[in-house]
Structure formats: structure tokens, C-alpha cells
Amino acid sequence: MKKDRPFDPNETIVEHLQTHIEISPRQPHLVLFIGPDSGKRFKLTPGQMTIGRAPEADITIDDEWASRIHAIIEWDDEVIRINDNGSTNGIYVDYRRVDTAILAQGMPLQIGHSVMKVDFKDDAELRLEENLLRNACIDGLTGIFNRRHLIKRATEEYSYARRNGLPVGLIMIDLDRFKQINDTHGHQMGDFVLNKFASVINQLKRKEDIFARYGGEEFVIIPCGQIHMDEVFGFCERIRRAIESSEFRFGDTCIRITASFGFHTCKITKDEKIESQLNAMIKKADLALYNAKEKGRNRTEYLLWAHWLTGIRKLACDELSRVGCGMGNS
């Protein structure tokens, strides 16, 4: 901040700010918006910078599909240029493979499975953006993504999977008999359980996986990268067993809990909107979760295509039979 002096009534506010307040210049950043550490910024400096998965790269991205030194970025105060460094999988600018290209602000750059964009911000804008981003994306109780950001990230991940012909998955998780915890031990205990539950999963999931609180005691995980149904099942079971064996101690109260899991995997087609297919994935994973509850809770179920219509009919009949009867324990 420059030395202040009384405001001159003959000055405009803009003239006063430009004269008496030191404003930091806008600096270019690479912003990661698809891939591990989504939202992370990498500040660019004049000259050349290397980017790749190697720890010695100037910009290190956690992406197994990136080469160790995948590309070289050059910034000369006028333009930002990206050059392929003989990588295995190439670089894509605006979704086209190139050997070299000038990066304009907002233009997508894909390296491996990670997608970045160039953005210019000054220090004040960065602080404001970080606060706004946190408030918009993070669930206030658990510190993980909220439902709104889950939908955004899932749409991005599924769009990437469709372009590259990769399978996608979605896991729905629900705490068993959570209402009893609130009724018996109080809502403070319930909030503690939700927070620790999210923490346990955070320690077990892969860094690149998308994890969010969907609402209440429901959570969603979207596995990223190459996935297979048996691997997703094993992943769910590892989390389920970890939850089952954990103690949830709050003050003088110590309880154990269980959780039920439902998941679905498929490939995203090109003849239907991403949003519609995401909604269908959520419904199918939710139906698999419903099946896990019906079979006794504390288990993992997945939905096969052959079970889809049968499950929908059963779910509809059960819902109709409960109309006017109140909700049971979940």
C-alpha cells in the first residue's frame, strides 16, 4: 500500500486508487480443472517451464498418462506457448493434438488425463476467488465437495470419458440407521459421525477420485481413470470394512456404525446429453444402494442391466406401499 493522503475532491475514485494504492499486476496461471487436485493453480514465470509427472518438473501433475517431462511452456510477456517434448500421449489444445500452440486465456490444454486452462489474476482476485470457490464447492460440515460441485465435476469427468472411450462409475453410500444415532445420542454426535465418516473415506480413496456429500447421510464417489466393475466392488468393500471396524468416539460416547454401498458402471454414449446420462447413473447406483438396504444393510450391491426394470418395479411398489405410513429407518 502506498502512503495515503486525504482524498482530493477533484479526483475520480479510479484516479485516486491508481495513484495511491499499489495494485499487483495480473499474472498468468495454469488452472487444473479436470484431474487430481482439481482447482489447483500453477503460477507461470517468464521464460521456459517444464510440465510433466516427474517431481523435478517445474509444474508437476499427478497423472500416470503424462510423460515425465511432457511439455515445455514458454512465456515472453506477450504470448504463452506450449511445446510437446516428445511425449508418448501428446498434447491437446482446444481438443486437437498439436506439437506446438499459443495458449489463449480459457483455452483447454490436455496433458494425459488432466485438463488445464490459462487464467490471469492479481493477488486480490486470487484471494477472492479462493474464498468464493471454497464457499461454492465445499460442504461446511465435512470439508469435502458438496452436491453442486459434484455435479459439475462429474459432468467434466464423464465428458472426458466419452471423448476417450473410457468406462465411468458412480458409487452411492448411505450410513445405516443414521436417524437412530441422532435420536439416541443427539445431533452433535450425528455431525461428528458424518465428519469422521468422510475422513475415513478420504484416507482410503485415490487422490483423483471425486468424493462429495450428496445430502444428509448420503455420499457419492466417482472413480476416475481406468475402472473395472470388480475393482470398484473391491474398493467399496475396503471402505465398508474400514467403517465397520472404526470406533466413533465423541466425549464419553463411543459407537460403531455400518454403511451400505450401491454402484453402477457403464460407458457414456455420444447420442445422449451428459447430464441425462449422469442422472441415469445416479438413479441406477441409488437403486443398487436400495437393494443393499433390502438385503440387510452393511453390504455392497451393483446394478446389472438385466436387473434394471425389475428393480424399478419393486422400488415403485415399495414406495407406494409406504405412502402415508412414514419413513422407516434407513
Secondary structure as the mmCIF struct_conf table of DSSP 4:
data_model
#
loop_
_struct_conf.conf_type_id
_struct_conf.id
_struct_conf.beg_label_comp_id
_struct_conf.beg_label_asym_id
_struct_conf.beg_label_seq_id
_struct_conf.end_label_comp_id
_struct_conf.end_label_asym_id
_struct_conf.end_label_seq_id
HELX_LH_PP_P HELX_LH_PP_P1 LYS A 2 ASP A 4
HELX_LH_PP_P HELX_LH_PP_P2 PRO A 6 ASP A 8
TURN_TY1_P TURN_TY1_P1 PRO A 9 ASN A 10
BEND BEND1 GLU A 11 GLU A 11
HELX_RH_AL_P HELX_RH_AL_P1 ILE A 13 HIS A 20
BEND BEND2 ILE A 21 ILE A 21
HELX_LH_PP_P HELX_LH_PP_P3 ILE A 23 ARG A 26
STRN STRN1 GLN A 27 ILE A 34
BEND BEND3 GLY A 35 GLY A 35
TURN_TY1_P TURN_TY1_P2 PRO A 36 GLY A 39
STRN STRN2 ARG A 41 LYS A 43
BEND BEND4 PRO A 46 PRO A 46
STRN STRN3 GLY A 47 GLY A 52
BEND BEND5 ARG A 53 ALA A 54
TURN_TY1_P TURN_TY1_P3 PRO A 55 GLU A 56
BEND BEND6 ALA A 57 ASP A 58
STRN STRN4 ILE A 59 THR A 60
TURN_TY1_P TURN_TY1_P4 GLU A 64 TRP A 65
BEND BEND7 ALA A 66 ALA A 66
TURN_TY1_P TURN_TY1_P5 ARG A 68 ILE A 69
STRN STRN5 ALA A 71 TRP A 75
BEND BEND8 ASP A 77 GLU A 78
STRN STRN6 ILE A 80 ASP A 84
BEND BEND9 GLY A 86 GLY A 86
BEND BEND10 THR A 88 ASN A 89
STRN STRN7 ILE A 91 VAL A 93
TURN_TY1_P TURN_TY1_P6 ASP A 94 TYR A 95
STRN STRN8 ARG A 96 VAL A 98
BEND BEND11 ASP A 99 ASP A 99
STRN STRN9 THR A 100 ILE A 102
STRN STRN10 GLN A 105 GLN A 105
TURN_TY1_P TURN_TY1_P7 GLY A 106 GLY A 106
STRN STRN11 PRO A 108 ILE A 111
TURN_TY1_P TURN_TY1_P8 GLY A 112 HIS A 113
STRN STRN12 SER A 114 LYS A 121
HELX_RH_AL_P HELX_RH_AL_P2 ASP A 123 CYS A 137
STRN STRN13 ILE A 138 ILE A 138
TURN_TY1_P TURN_TY1_P9 GLY A 140 THR A 142
BEND BEND12 GLY A 143 ILE A 144
STRN STRN14 PHE A 145 PHE A 145
HELX_RH_AL_P HELX_RH_AL_P3 ARG A 147 ASN A 164
TURN_TY1_P TURN_TY1_P10 GLY A 165 GLY A 165
STRN STRN15 PRO A 167 LEU A 175
TURN_TY1_P TURN_TY1_P11 ASP A 176 ARG A 177
HELX_RH_AL_P HELX_RH_AL_P4 PHE A 178 HIS A 185
HELX_RH_AL_P HELX_RH_AL_P5 HIS A 187 LEU A 204
BEND BEND13 LYS A 205 LYS A 205
TURN_TY1_P TURN_TY1_P12 LYS A 207 GLU A 208
BEND BEND14 ASP A 209 ASP A 209
STRN STRN16 ILE A 210 GLY A 215
TURN_TY1_P TURN_TY1_P13 GLY A 216 GLU A 217
STRN STRN17 GLU A 218 ILE A 222
BEND BEND15 GLY A 225 GLN A 226
HELX_RH_AL_P HELX_RH_AL_P6 MET A 229 SER A 245
STRN STRN18 PHE A 248 PHE A 250
TURN_TY1_P TURN_TY1_P14 GLY A 251 ASP A 252
STRN STRN19 THR A 253 ILE A 255
STRN STRN20 ALA A 259 LYS A 267
BEND BEND16 LYS A 270 GLU A 272
HELX_RH_AL_P HELX_RH_AL_P7 ILE A 274 GLU A 294
TURN_TY1_P TURN_TY1_P15 LYS A 295 GLY A 296
BEND BEND17 ARG A 297 ARG A 299
STRN STRN21 THR A 300 TYR A 302
HELX_RH_3T_P HELX_RH_3T_P1 TRP A 305 HIS A 307
HELX_RH_AL_P HELX_RH_AL_P8 TRP A 308 SER A 321
TURN_TY1_P TURN_TY1_P16 ARG A 322 CYS A 325
#
